[in-house]
Amino acid sequence: MSKLTGLSFEEAMEELEKIVDKLEEGDVPLEEAINTYKRGMELSKFCHDKLKNVEEQLAEIVQDNGQKEAFSIGEEE
């Protein structure tokens, strides 16, 4: 697995977009396409994990007294 350490979410998304464009062109030799696809999957997982982490952080609200509370949006009647 290639190193993704130090890569920002935005950089990973940009690289992933380039990979998708390259593979959609269809002019990539099979071996290169496989390696490119693997890199794309690594980037996809990296981005998914980053988003999941942010989602978990945003799911809690820190109250004025420092207590954490689950964040939820109530439905209006």
Secondary structure, DSSP 4 states (H G I P E B T S, - for coil): ----TT--HHHHHHHHHHHHHHHHH--S-HHHHHHHHHHHHHHHHHHHHHHHHHHHHHTEEE-TTS-EEE--PPPP-
